[in-house]
């Protein structure tokens, strides 16, 4: 692909960010990370409290890239089949079957949002993870394909009753976990509460220009970006040292306050996790008009691509968010960058 085409797509990607930033204010970093995930073709966990705008954010992105948007709510009684079909009694008094959220948009499904995924049972997680990995599903004696689908999921992190924590192997299927927090800016906070345009989500999303990108071309273009952006041998060694440090942080002198580092890490980043980190870093380099990955590109996506993959001793799991953040920051400081 020519430099001109790469630049043209970059302009469209930045235009998409501008559109989403118009309706979801104070979230520039999450918006850049979601843009990165879309072009790296990776699934995303969203971390954040209720009512911080996750649904608005995803609907705005879907309007900008095109394709179908579907969502489902995690509940204790949700069954795997609820992702695939609904049964109901028709006016004729007979049972009928209609397509569920996974099948409703067919091959044009672009964004699938699983709200409060940890409220659903492990059987539901199992089906979703298989669809995420294979992008296919057999139902009604037919193979259904979702070649353009990206799954977004968030977890209820406040209430622990009737929740099923996502195991580490399942977390590893997600390219990123992106925090969405209330902006710490009085002017933005005041707008969100008192500016009535932010109170009508449908009207707000309609402000985003439609089809800034073409969702059904993203897979092919993503491959072009990965081939066009290089990683030098020196950078590869740097990434390898970062990987080793996630496995044995004590070898690099990394410390976390109040933690016995010899007992902390049960498993560091996986090979899949490191490859996803490099995919995201290449996209970040491309968005910043670079043709080679720099350490800054790795740093821009390091926490979001690796933190949720680290497996800690059970005694530290309750504090995993803050511990992972401090440990990865320590690794970046301890491992010499080229």
Residue pairs with C-beta under 8 A, 6 or more apart in sequence:
1 221
1 224
1 228
5 224
6 224
6 225
6 228
6 286
7 289
9 221
10 286
10 287
10 289
12 212
12 213
13 35
13 39
13 213
13 287
14 287
15 209
15 212
16 35
16 61
16 64
16 65
16 212
16 213
17 31
17 32
17 35
19 60
19 64
19 208
19 209
19 212
20 31
20 57
20 60
20 61
20 64
20 208
21 27
21 28
21 31
22 207
22 208
23 56
23 60
23 204
23 205
23 207
23 208
24 31
24 53
24 56
24 57
24 60
25 183
25 188
25 191
25 192
25 198
26 183
26 185
26 188
26 192
27 53
27 57
27 180
27 183
30 57
30 178
30 179
30 180
31 57
32 287
33 176
33 178
33 301
33 304
34 44
34 57
34 61
34 178
35 287
36 176
36 280
36 283
36 284
36 287
36 301
37 43
37 44
37 150
37 175
37 176
37 178
37 280
38 61
38 65
38 150
38 218
39 218
39 221
39 222
39 225
39 283
39 286
39 287
40 175
40 222
40 276
40 279
40 280
40 282
40 283
41 150
41 218
41 219
41 222
41 279
42 150
42 174
42 175
42 176
42 276
42 279
42 280
43 132
43 150
43 151
43 152
43 153
43 173
43 174
43 175
44 150
44 151
44 152
44 153
44 174
44 175
44 176
44 177
44 178
45 152
45 153
45 154
45 155
45 171
45 174
45 176
45 177
45 178
45 308
46 54
46 152
46 153
46 154
46 177
46 178
46 180
47 154
47 155
47 157
47 177
47 178
47 179
47 180
47 321
48 54
48 154
48 179
48 180
48 181
49 157
49 158
49 181
49 182
50 156
50 158
52 180
52 181
52 182
53 180
54 113
54 152
54 154
54 180
55 71
55 113
55 115
55 201
56 201
56 204
56 205
57 180
58 69
58 71
58 111
58 113
58 152
59 69
59 201
59 205
60 204
60 205
60 208
61 111
62 68
62 69
62 110
62 111
63 205
63 206
63 208
63 209
63 210
64 208
64 209
64 210
64 211
64 212
64 213
65 110
65 111
65 211
65 212
65 213
65 214
65 215
65 218
66 110
66 210
66 211
66 213
66 214
66 215
66 216
67 105
67 108
67 109
67 110
67 111
67 148
67 215
67 216
68 104
68 105
68 106
68 108
68 109
68 110
68 111
69 105
69 110
69 111
69 112
69 113
70 101
70 102
70 104
70 105
70 109
70 111
70 112
70 113
71 101
71 112
71 113
71 114
71 115
72 78
72 82
72 83
72 100
72 101
72 112
72 113
72 114
72 115
73 115
73 116
73 119
74 114
74 115
74 116
74 117
74 118
74 119
74 120
74 124
74 156
75 119
75 120
76 119
76 120
76 121
76 162
78 119
78 120
78 121
78 124
79 121
79 123
79 124
80 123
80 124
80 126
80 127
81 100
82 100
82 124
83 100
83 101
83 102
83 124
83 127
83 128
83 131
84 99
84 100
84 102
84 103
84 137
84 139
85 97
85 98
85 99
85 100
85 103
85 139
85 140
86 97
86 98
86 99
86 100
87 95
87 96
87 97
88 95
88 96
88 98
89 95
89 96
90 96
101 112
102 109
102 112
102 131
102 137
102 144
102 146
103 137
103 139
103 144
106 144
107 144
107 145
107 146
107 147
107 148
108 148
108 215
108 216
109 146
109 148
109 149
110 148
110 149
110 150
110 215
111 149
111 150
111 152
112 146
112 149
112 150
112 151
112 152
113 151
113 152
113 153
114 120
114 128
114 151
114 152
114 153
114 154
115 153
115 154
116 154
116 155
116 156
117 125
117 128
117 153
117 154
117 155
117 166
118 155
118 156
118 163
118 164
118 165
118 166
119 156
119 162
119 163
119 164
120 164
121 164
122 164
122 167
125 164
125 166
125 170
128 151
128 153
129 170
129 173
130 137
131 137
131 146
131 149
131 151
132 151
132 173
133 173
135 145
135 146
135 147
135 149
136 143
136 144
136 145
136 146
137 143
137 144
137 146
138 144
147 219
148 215
148 216
148 218
148 219
151 174
153 174
155 166
156 163
168 267
168 309
168 311
171 177
171 308
171 309
172 270
172 272
172 273
172 309
174 308
175 276
175 279
175 280
175 305
176 276
176 280
176 301
176 304
176 305
176 308
177 304
177 307
177 308
178 304
182 189
183 189
183 192
191 198
192 198
197 203
197 204
198 204
222 283
225 282
225 283
225 286
226 279
226 282
228 286
228 291
229 282
229 283
229 285
229 286
229 290
229 291
229 292
229 293
230 291
230 292
230 293
231 239
231 278
231 281
231 282
231 292
231 293
232 292
232 293
232 338
234 338
235 292
235 293
235 294
235 295
235 298
235 338
237 338
238 295
238 298
238 335
238 336
238 337
238 338
239 274
239 277
239 278
239 298
241 252
241 335
241 336
242 298
242 302
242 331
242 332
242 335
243 268
243 269
243 274
244 251
244 252
244 268
245 251
245 252
245 254
245 268
245 331
245 334
245 335
246 265
246 268
246 269
246 306
246 310
246 328
246 331
247 265
247 267
247 268
247 269
248 265
248 268
249 261
249 264
249 265
249 327
249 330
249 331
250 261
250 262
252 331
252 334
252 335
253 334
254 261
254 327
254 330
254 331
254 334
255 261
255 330
256 264
256 323
256 326
256 327
256 330
257 326
259 316
259 323
263 313
263 315
264 312
264 313
264 316
264 323
264 327
265 310
265 311
265 312
265 313
266 311
266 312
266 313
267 310
267 311
268 310
269 277
269 306
269 309
269 310
270 309
273 305
273 306
273 309
276 305
277 298
277 301
277 302
277 305
277 306
278 293
278 298
280 301
280 304
280 305
281 293
281 297
281 298
281 300
281 301
282 293
282 297
284 297
284 300
284 301
285 291
285 292
285 293
285 294
285 297
288 297
290 297
295 337
295 338
299 332
302 328
302 332
303 324
303 325
303 328
306 328
307 321
307 324
307 325
307 328
308 324
310 320
310 324
310 327
312 320
312 323
312 324
316 323
